[in-house]
Structures are given as structure tokens and as C-alpha cells.
């Protein structure tokens, strides 16, 4: 598989060098830093007909004392996946970045542990929840157990047919669960938000809202594990 193409925009060269070093140290060479810059003008190279093709953008929230919140939306509208990178992880700022169109939020004090994992997840349309992202969410459970189960499996990168197979196997009652059933579960969640004027146009937006409102817990979202892997883990314990 070809390496993920990433852009890193930060007004501190040492930060860019650090991200490059983490990517270079990865034995699987899963992330290739193809564009870097230290000013807002760098973002101009990522939009328009001559834009540099990238899979994900790691964007410092503040460049040369200018807040980048208003630049996130146009990048997202152009089809880019944006990971906000900041020294600040306050809940209000995390929510503002997500509402602006960011796919994830990463603070610089958790970067060494989570940077590559976040880029890889977001760059391949999978959710990844860091403690700063989780810290920006509130709790108020609303979904049924079946709806929550469908959301969790879908958030873990499974398609609807795979979610249906997993849910049917876990149910054990012999009741057929199809991908159409799974779609109904997901649509119900979307409808709940639409009714109160909070649209969820993407998987990332739905994930953010679901965690924000306590429909699922951040610690429940992670990389997909097959049923066989879960069985092995259970036997091992």
C-alpha cells in the first residue's frame, strides 16, 4: 500500500521537523510528508485546480498569531481531511474546530504518542479519539443499545454489510440483520440531529456529535478488530 500523503502546516520549523522524524522512524513508512509550510499562504497550495494532492492536512490552529478556524471550512469544502494541531486543548476550542469542519483534534503534548495514528486514521476515513478530543465532549446517553452498537462498528471502519454480519452473529437469536437494517439504525441517529437543527453531513460529524452527546464513549472507538481477534483475546484472558 502506498504511503499516506500528508501536509504539515505549522509556524514552528522544529514542530515540522519533529513530525517528519516520527514519520521517518515508522518502520512501515506509512506516512509521507509531501508538503510543509509555516504561514497561512501554504494553504493556498492545497486548493484550486493546481492543488498539491494530499490525503490529510496537519494544521496548527494558530499561524503567526492568526487563528485558522476560518480556513478549516474551505479546506474541508475542497475535500480535504484536516487534523487540527494545537498547544491548546480546551473543550470550547476543540468543539469550535470540529464544527468548522476538522476531522480530529490533536494537542502538541500528546503528539508523540498519537500523531501518526491520528493521521493514518483520518487519512483513511476512520475515526480516532485522542484525550483532547474526548475532553471536548459532554455526556448524555440517548441511543438504544442496537443503534449504539451499529454506530460503534461503523465508526471502526466496517461497511454496512460487515456491520450487519457482526451484529447478527453477536445477537445469536437467529434474527436476520441486513445492511438495510444497519442503515436504518444510522439514519435514526442522523434524523435525531436534523430535527434539532444539528446536521451531520459526514461520518466524522456524526462521530463528533455522538461522543459529544454521550451516545457512545470515546474509549469505545478504536481500530476495527475482527470477531476472531476478539475471541482470541477472550481466551487469552
C-alpha positions in Angstrom: 0.0 0.0 0.0 1.3 3.4 -0.9 2.2 5.8 2.0 -0.4 8.3 3.1 0.4 11.7 1.7 0.3 14.4 4.4 0.8 18.1 4.6 2.1 19.7 7.8 1.5 23.5 8.3 2.9 24.9 11.5 4.7 28.2 12.2 7.5 26.4 14.1 10.1 24.6 12.0 11.0 22.5 14.9 7.5 21.1 15.1 7.6 20.2 11.3 10.9 18.6 11.8 9.5 16.5 14.7 6.6 15.3 12.6 9.0 14.4 9.8 11.2 12.5 12.3 8.2 10.5 13.6 7.1 9.6 10.0 10.7 8.6 9.1 11.1 6.5 12.2 8.0 4.4 11.3 9.4 1.0 10.0 6.3 0.6 7.8 6.8 4.1 6.2 3.0 4.6 6.3 3.1 8.4 6.1 4.9 10.6 3.5 5.2 14.3 4.3 4.8 15.8 0.8 4.2 19.5 1.7 5.2 21.7 4.6 4.8 25.4 5.4 4.9 27.9 8.2 2.4 30.6 7.0 -1.3 30.7 6.1 -0.2 31.1 2.4 0.8 27.5 2.4 -2.8 26.5 2.5 -3.3 28.2 -0.9 -1.3 25.4 -2.4 -3.9 22.9 -1.2 -6.9 24.4 -3.0 -7.7 25.1 -6.7 -7.0 23.2 -9.9 -3.3 23.1 -9.3 -3.5 21.9 -5.7 -1.0 19.6 -4.3 -2.7 16.2 -3.7 -2.7 15.1 -0.1 -4.7 12.6 2.0 -4.6 14.6 5.2 -3.5 18.0 6.5 -2.0 18.6 9.9 -2.8 22.2 10.6 -1.6 24.3 13.5 -4.6 26.2 14.9 -2.7 29.4 15.1 -0.2 30.5 12.5 1.8 33.7 13.1 -0.8 34.8 15.7 -3.7 34.3 13.2 -6.4 31.8 14.2 -7.0 29.3 11.4 -10.6 28.4 12.3 -12.0 30.2 9.3 -9.6 28.4 7.0 -10.7 24.9 8.0 -14.1 25.2 6.3 -12.8 26.0 2.8 -10.3 23.2 3.1 -13.0 20.7 4.1 -15.2 22.0 1.3 -12.4 21.3 -1.1 -12.4 17.7 0.1 -9.5 17.8 2.5 -9.4 15.9 5.8 -8.0 18.3 8.4 -6.4 17.4 11.7 -6.1 20.5 13.9 -2.8 20.6 15.8 -2.6 23.0 18.8 -0.8 23.7 22.0 -4.3 24.4 23.5 -6.9 21.6 24.1 -9.8 23.4 25.8 -13.2 21.9 25.2 -14.6 25.1 23.6 -11.7 25.3 21.1 -12.0 21.5 20.3 -15.7 21.9 19.6 -15.1 25.1 17.5 -12.6 23.2 15.3 -14.9 20.2 14.8 -17.8 22.5 14.0 -15.6 24.3 11.5 -15.0 21.0 9.6 -11.9 19.4 11.2 -11.9 15.6 11.4 -9.8 15.4 14.5 -8.0 17.5 17.1 -4.5 16.8 18.4 -2.7 18.7 21.1 1.0 19.0 20.9 1.7 17.4 24.2 0.0 14.2 23.0 1.6 14.4 19.5 4.4 11.9 20.0 2.0 9.2 21.1 -0.9 9.9 18.7 0.3 11.9 15.7 0.9 9.1 13.2 -2.1 7.1 14.4 -4.3 10.2 14.0 -3.0 11.0 10.5 -3.4 7.4 9.4 -6.9 7.1 10.8 -8.2 10.4 9.4 -6.5 9.9 6.1 -8.3 6.6 5.5 -11.7 7.9 6.8 -11.5 6.2 10.2 -12.2 7.9 13.5 -9.5 8.3 16.1 -10.2 9.8 19.5 -7.4 11.4 21.5 -7.9 12.6 25.1 -8.1 16.2 23.9 -10.9 15.3 21.5 -12.6 13.3 24.2 -12.2 16.1 26.7 -14.2 18.4 24.4 -17.3 16.2 24.6 -20.1 16.1 27.0 -22.2 13.1 28.2 -26.0 12.5 27.9 -26.8 9.0 26.6 -29.7 8.8 24.1 -29.4 5.9 21.6 -30.7 2.4 22.1 -28.2 -0.4 22.5 -28.7 -1.7 19.0 -28.3 1.8 17.5 -25.2 2.4 19.5 -23.7 -1.0 18.5 -24.3 -0.2 14.8 -22.7 3.2 15.2 -19.6 1.8 17.0 -19.0 -0.9 14.4 -19.5 1.6 11.6 -17.1 4.1 13.2 -14.5 1.4 13.4 -14.3 1.3 9.6 -16.6 -1.5 8.8 -19.1 -1.2 5.9 -22.8 -1.7 6.5 -22.8 -5.3 5.3 -19.9 -6.2 7.6 -21.7 -4.4 10.5 -24.8 -6.5 9.8 -22.9 -9.7 9.8 -21.2 -8.9 13.1 -24.4 -7.8 14.8 -26.3 -10.9 13.6 -23.5 -13.2 14.9 -23.3 -11.4 18.2 -27.1 -11.5 18.6 -27.3 -15.3 18.4 -31.1 -15.4 18.2 -31.2 -16.3 14.5 -32.9 -13.0 13.7 -31.7 -11.8 10.3 -29.9 -8.4 10.3 -29.2 -6.9 6.9 -27.3 -3.9 5.8 -30.6 -2.1 5.3 -31.3 -2.7 9.0 -28.0 -1.2 9.8 -28.7 1.8 7.6 -31.9 2.4 9.4 -30.0 2.5 12.7 -27.6 5.1 11.4 -30.4 7.1 9.7 -32.2 7.3 13.0 -29.2 9.0 14.6 -29.0 11.4 11.7 -32.7 12.2 11.9 -32.4 13.0 15.6 -29.8 15.6 14.9 -31.6 17.1 11.9 -34.8 17.6 14.0 -32.9 19.9 16.3 -31.0 21.7 13.6 -27.7 20.0 14.0 -26.8 18.4 10.7 -24.3 15.5 10.5 -23.2 15.5 6.8 -20.3 13.1 7.3 -19.1 10.2 9.4 -16.7 12.4 11.3 -19.5 14.9 12.1 -21.7 12.1 13.3 -18.9 10.7 15.4 -18.3 14.1 17.0 -22.0 14.6 17.8 -22.4 11.0 19.1 -19.5 11.4 21.5 -20.5 15.0 22.4 -23.9 13.9 23.5 -22.8 10.7 25.2 -24.4 8.4 22.6 -21.1 6.5 22.7 -18.0 6.7 24.8 -14.6 7.9 23.3 -12.9 4.9 24.7 -15.2 2.6 22.7 -14.0 3.9 19.4 -10.8 2.5 18.0 -9.4 0.4 15.3 -11.5 -2.4 13.9 -10.9 -5.9 15.4 -12.3 -9.0 13.8 -14.5 -11.4 15.7 -11.7 -13.9 15.6 -9.3 -11.5 17.2 -11.9 -10.7 19.9 -12.3 -14.4 20.6 -8.6 -14.9 20.9 -8.3 -12.0 23.3 -11.2 -13.5 25.4 -9.5 -16.9 25.5 -6.2 -15.4 26.4 -7.7 -13.6 29.4 
